[in-house]
């Protein structure tokens, strides 16, 4: 139901955007980053500007393969990401149960995935839904010590987007935990034992897989353009991320100044600051409820979201930290809170989607 509701709301937002004045222009479900992925799928990296190198190749390659290399790959891209979004919702429910949430709280997680400030990108041609699927697989499989599956999902995550390397963090935590549970004999004894060498090798491969996935694309960039850092160099544009890590204080200070001056026209910095406050509150209140591997991943993802120029896309990066939504699901334990959250979720989903379709806010 949440899957269908989100798509109805986003299509409604798209229709509303066609009726409103568009001083900058309009876009659709294949706009913003989705357009870059589509262009890369159709024309390759040589067919787009150097700025496009920051987009990792997993989605374009998959779309091109499924579309048979044709010229009209937009519907294929939307089908892929929306099917992934449906699978993400199902797996997120499993992750919630695995983390110890009640079934009632777990049932709320797909709704929180669908109805949040960045929920509309799960309908657009973005990689968020695919990343969500891979994140769920990594979290579930690593807690069950299924290291080959973890390695495959981790490699795919690293090959999908730059933040995929963060998948190595929960895997590292779970690898250490499972080794302790199996009676870790110490490094020297483990290396002497064939059985432990096999176990250690499987765990090491799983931990390294996300980095290897990203490294595969960076190695290709080096062979193609002579720079393995081309994707990150492209991100350093002040109009984009502004660098690998940017001091968040400048963006926060700017938002506070806008708030103090009452500049109604410049709402984006204030909205970013609002969601930063919500995110930090969720971390402070509920992080201790989660397994340690979930905590490490969530803190890393939020930290990465905070270190973007002007906090651009903060909401989208923060929403990619699924454990944050698990905390929110636990907190919505009363009917009043659930009704308020549902109403706000509908409003922010439609509003943010309309702004994005009118180029008034960066998804």
Residue pairs with C-beta under 8 A, 6 or more apart in sequence:
2 89
2 110
2 111
2 113
2 114
2 115
3 85
3 86
3 89
3 110
3 114
5 114
5 115
6 114
6 115
6 119
6 120
6 122
6 123
6 349
7 82
7 123
9 115
9 120
9 346
9 349
9 350
9 353
10 29
10 120
10 123
10 124
10 349
10 350
10 353
12 350
13 120
13 349
13 350
13 351
13 353
13 354
13 357
14 28
14 29
14 353
14 357
16 350
16 354
17 26
17 353
17 354
17 357
17 358
18 26
20 354
20 358
22 358
22 359
24 358
24 359
24 360
25 358
25 359
26 357
26 358
26 359
27 35
27 356
27 357
27 359
28 357
29 78
29 123
29 124
29 125
30 38
30 74
30 77
30 78
30 124
30 125
31 124
31 356
31 357
32 124
32 126
32 356
32 362
32 363
33 55
33 125
33 126
33 127
33 363
34 77
34 124
34 125
34 126
35 125
36 48
36 52
36 55
37 55
37 59
37 60
37 63
37 77
37 125
37 126
37 127
38 60
38 63
38 73
38 74
38 77
38 125
39 47
39 48
39 52
40 47
40 48
40 52
40 55
40 57
40 60
41 59
41 60
41 61
41 63
41 64
41 67
41 73
41 77
42 64
42 71
42 73
45 52
45 53
45 57
45 224
50 230
50 234
51 234
51 237
51 240
52 234
53 221
53 225
53 230
53 231
53 233
53 234
54 162
54 231
54 232
54 234
54 235
54 240
55 231
56 127
56 159
56 160
56 161
56 162
56 164
56 214
56 217
56 231
57 159
57 217
57 220
58 127
58 130
58 156
58 159
58 160
58 161
59 77
59 80
59 81
59 127
59 130
59 160
62 80
63 73
63 76
63 77
63 80
64 73
66 76
66 80
67 73
67 76
74 125
77 125
78 124
78 125
80 130
81 122
81 124
81 125
81 126
81 127
81 128
81 129
81 130
82 122
82 123
82 129
84 129
84 130
84 132
84 133
85 122
85 123
85 129
85 132
87 129
87 133
88 113
88 122
88 129
88 132
88 133
88 136
89 109
89 110
89 113
89 114
90 110
91 132
91 133
91 136
91 137
91 140
92 109
92 110
92 113
92 132
92 136
92 322
92 325
93 106
93 107
93 109
93 110
94 136
94 140
95 109
95 136
95 139
95 140
95 322
95 326
96 105
96 106
96 109
96 326
96 329
97 103
97 106
98 139
98 140
98 143
99 289
99 290
99 291
99 294
99 323
99 326
100 289
100 291
101 109
101 326
101 329
101 330
104 333
105 326
105 329
105 330
105 332
105 333
106 329
108 329
108 332
108 338
109 325
109 326
109 329
111 342
111 345
112 325
112 328
112 329
112 341
112 345
113 119
113 122
113 132
113 319
113 322
113 325
114 122
114 345
114 349
115 342
115 345
115 346
115 348
115 349
116 315
116 319
116 325
116 345
116 348
116 349
117 271
117 275
117 315
117 319
117 348
117 349
117 352
118 128
118 315
118 316
118 318
118 319
118 352
118 363
119 319
119 345
119 349
120 349
120 352
120 353
120 356
120 363
121 128
121 316
121 363
122 128
122 129
122 132
124 363
126 363
127 160
127 161
128 316
128 319
128 320
130 160
131 157
131 160
131 161
131 163
131 164
131 320
132 320
132 322
134 153
134 154
134 156
134 157
134 160
134 164
134 167
135 157
135 167
135 297
135 320
135 322
136 322
137 149
137 150
137 153
138 150
138 153
138 154
138 157
138 167
138 170
138 171
139 170
139 293
139 294
139 297
139 322
141 147
141 149
141 150
141 153
142 150
142 170
142 171
142 174
142 175
142 206
142 293
143 174
143 291
143 293
145 174
145 178
147 175
147 202
147 203
147 205
147 206
148 202
148 206
150 171
150 206
150 209
151 202
151 205
151 206
151 209
152 209
153 167
153 209
154 164
154 167
154 168
154 171
154 206
154 209
154 210
154 213
155 209
155 210
155 212
155 213
155 216
156 164
156 213
157 164
157 167
157 210
157 213
158 164
158 165
158 167
158 209
158 210
158 211
158 212
158 213
158 214
158 215
158 216
159 213
159 214
159 216
159 217
160 213
162 214
162 231
162 232
162 235
163 301
163 304
163 317
163 320
164 210
164 213
164 214
165 210
165 211
165 213
165 214
166 210
166 297
166 300
166 301
166 304
167 210
167 297
168 207
168 208
168 209
168 210
168 211
169 293
169 296
169 297
169 300
170 293
170 294
170 296
170 297
171 206
171 207
171 209
171 210
171 293
172 207
172 296
173 292
173 293
173 296
174 293
175 203
175 204
175 206
175 207
177 292
177 293
178 203
179 199
179 200
179 203
182 199
184 190
185 193
185 196
189 196
190 196
190 197
190 199
190 200
191 197
191 200
217 231
218 228
218 229
218 231
219 228
221 227
221 228
221 229
221 230
221 231
222 228
227 233
232 244
234 240
235 241
235 242
235 243
235 244
236 242
236 243
236 244
238 309
240 309
240 312
241 308
241 309
241 312
242 308
242 309
242 310
242 312
243 309
245 307
246 307
246 308
246 309
247 307
248 306
248 307
248 308
248 311
251 269
251 272
251 309
251 310
251 311
252 273
252 276
252 311
254 269
254 310
255 269
255 270
255 272
255 273
255 311
256 273
258 266
258 269
258 270
259 270
259 273
268 310
268 361
268 362
269 310
269 311
272 310
272 311
272 314
272 315
273 311
275 314
275 315
275 318
276 306
276 311
276 314
279 302
279 305
279 318
279 324
282 324
282 327
282 328
282 331
283 298
283 299
283 302
283 324
283 327
285 327
285 331
286 326
286 327
286 330
286 331
287 295
287 298
287 299
287 327
288 295
289 327
289 330
290 298
290 323
290 326
290 327
294 323
294 326
295 323
297 321
297 323
298 321
298 323
298 324
301 317
301 318
301 320
301 321
302 317
302 318
302 321
302 324
304 317
305 311
305 313
305 314
305 317
305 318
305 321
306 314
308 314
308 317
312 362
313 362
313 363
315 352
316 363
318 324
319 325
328 341
331 337
332 338
332 341
352 361
352 363
355 361
356 362
356 363
